[in-house]
């Protein structure tokens, strides 16, 4: 099984490559219908596209895309090493029908190695790129410190005139340096223009005017901070040839856009002179040595392209502006549609946003002892919450076998099984629990927590239907990308204890608008005990990774004296952390609150 990071890494880069190709095709195919400035601005969408995988954005409608490689999950789903958990319930008191808390180990040795190697590979490249970027930044600082303010009064006068023409009020000093071949602009908060010292000594007023206008246009259009973003994109996507090509094209389009902005400030007779100035700097490139800077120079190929743009320049018409805006909007829509694919698992929703205010926070740490856990209780009649360990109660984690409540409900609602006909044949695989090695119905599968039954049920229900129901009831992060047989077993699907209680409340009141008979069938299967005037329903869950029980659940509700109380307990630890211990902690708390008694 590829880990979620590996799946996301592959899908993200395939998607980014395809979107870059789409942008290039749009720009080339509709070249005559897009203004030079919009040609450049379209690349801003490309930069946004690169940022999306690195920020928290909840994946929605297209989250199932992550399952494109989930068949790799299924290939290993039968090869896990089983483990007989300790602490199988032995309470046989009258009226008590305790579920067996059975679990199967999830072997993560190979995926962890793959995941680790992939992350180390990526981070190593990022560190190398960061090293060269920092070195370039230090060279820029050294260049600035070695540069001298221009004292030539004619240059200062030209700068003032050019600033007025470009409508720029900010003070932008001009420096000179003997270490440059072509002019550059540098600095986000304290921008400055640095000229090669020979330009000052040779002083050509026309040439310097064009240079200053060009560099001021870079400042006016915020090209310097954009340059920083482009540098960080190279760091994070150092391995991506499509990204490097797109960044090169973006730099070329930026210079074309800057030239066009300068031409709007000149009369037609000056176009040739401006082009001649560019030719003088052909092949003189300072920017690769200083990646945070923008400049006038470029390669001969780049300068040739810019000269062609200058000689064919015509002010854009109103119709060209309209077409450019429409094409930009279409390109933006394409990026927006692909946002869920890019953002899936980039930064998963690990914390649930809970907005209730009628909450009592209690210190129940004495019940949890060595476990790091949480307890959530909801009083239906008083509409009041009791929570222990708020941060843990909102943290989303794997539901493990507690998901089986909803697997059963989805199977019933989809017609895969019915309350009267819920038997599924044994798959003839020998499991470590004798109770698993026979055909099962809904009641026996719930009570013996039979994994193969619910895996088979989900397979029959189908991924598309499961995703529909998961989204309909808002089950946790709604992420089934871990594979249809494994997403609920310490994999992609996550849910918080608070959400468990909310869902149980909706289940109990049938706020899902499912068939009442289906709700009743699952509720009956969850029945644990009836004694002393209370009726207890619930389901345990255990997360077992590499033969260690690390995640324990007990969720359910108790009917007492005309009221219903919904609860969820979760415990985390390195081992011996299972549903049985979560159940025992829950019952101790419920007894202390006089909500549960045994005869």
C-alpha positions, 0 to 999 in steps of 0.5 A: 500500500502506498502511504497517503503522502506518496499517493498525494505526491504522485497525484499532485504532480501529475495534476500540476503537470497537466495544468501547466500543459493546459495553461501553455496550450491556452496561451499558445492557442489563443495567443492573438486573443490575449493581451501581453499583460494578461499573458503574464498574469495567467502565470499568477494562477500557476503560482496559486496552483503550486501553493494549494498543496502546501496549505490546509484546504478541505478536500470535497467533491473530488476527494475520491480521486485519491483512490486512483492508486488505492488498488495497491491497498487492496493488494495487501489487505489480506496479508496483515499479521493478526493478533489476539488482543488482550482483555477480551471482555469476560463480564457475563452478568445477567442481561449483559451481552458484551461485544468481543473487542477483536482487532487485526494488526495493520502492518505499516513497515513497508509503507513507513519506509517508502513514506520516509524515503520519499520525504527524505528525498524531497526534503534533501532537494529542498535543503540543497535548493535553499542553500543555493538560494541563501547563498544568492541572497547573501551575494545580493546583500554583499552587492548592495553593501558594495554599491554606491549611491549615484551622485550624478545630478542628471541621473537624479533628475532623470529618475524624478522625471521617470517616477512622475511619468510612471506615477510612483511616489515612493523614494527609490534610490539609484546605486551603481556597481562595478560588479553588474553587467546589466541593471537590476531592481531589488528589495521588497520593503526598501526597493532600489535600482542598481546600475552598472557603473559604466552606464554612469560614466558613459552617460547616455541620457536616452538609454538611462531614461529607458532603463529607469522606466523599465525598472520602475515598471517592475516596481509598479507591478510588484514584480520583485515580491513575485520573484521571491514567490517564484524562488520559493516555488523552485525550492519546493518543486525542485524535482519538477521539470514542468514547474521549472519550464513554467517559471522560465516562461513566466520570467520571459512573459514578465519582461514582455509585459514590462516592455509593453508598460514602458512602450505605453509611456513612450511616443511611437518614434521612441520604440526603436531606440528602446529596442536598441537599448535592449539589444545592447544588453543582449546576453548580459544576464545578471538575474540568474546570479541574483534570483530575487532581482528583476532586470533589463538584460536577458539571453539573446533568444529572450531579447530577440523575442522582446524586440519582435514584441516591440516592433509589432506593438499596438495599443490593445483595443477594448475588444482585446481587453474583454477577450483577455478577461474572459480567457483569464476567467476560464483559466481560473475556473480550470484551476479552481475545479482542480483545487480539491485534487491538489489539496487532498491530504496536503494538510488534512483536517485534523481538528474538528471545528466545534461551535457549541457553547453549552459545555461543561469541562470536567477533569476526569484524568483519574479514570484515564491513568496512563492513557492519553484520551478524552471523554464526551457526553451529550444529554439529549433532554438538557442539550448539554455537553460534558467534555474531558480533554477538549483538544483530544475530543476535537482531534480526528483519528481513525474510527477503526471498528466504530465505523462498522455502525455506519457500514451496516447502515449504508449497506442497509440503506443501499439495499445490499442487505436487509434487516431480514436478510443480512447473512454474508457467506464466510470467505473461507479464510482462516482468521485467528478468531473462531467466531469469524470463521463462519457465515455472519449476519448483521447481529453476529458481525457487530457483536464479534466485530467481524472485519471481513463481513464489513469489508465484504459489505462495503465492497458490495455497497460500492465506493461511489455509494459509500462516498455519497453516504459519508458526505451525506452524514458528514462523517469526519474528514470524509476521506476514503482514499485509503482503499475500500477495504482499509480506509477505516483501519488506521488509514485515511478516514478520520473522526473526532470523539465529538463528531462521534457523539454528534453522529450517534445523536443524529442516528438515534433521531434519524436526522439522516432521513434513512428508512426507520427499519434500517435505523432500528436494525442497526440499533438492535445490533448495538444493544449491549445490556438492559438492567436497573432501568437503563439500556446500553448500546455501543461499539468498541474499536481498536487500532492495531499497528504492527502488533501494538494496540495504539487506539481504543474507542467505545462509543454509544448511548444509554437510555435511562429514565426517559432520557438518552445520553450519548458518549464517546471515549477514545484512548491513545497509547503505545500498546495495550490501548484497545476498545476494552480498556476504553469501554471500562473507563467509560463505564466507570465514568457513567457509574460515577455519574449514576447513569449506568448500574449493573444488577 
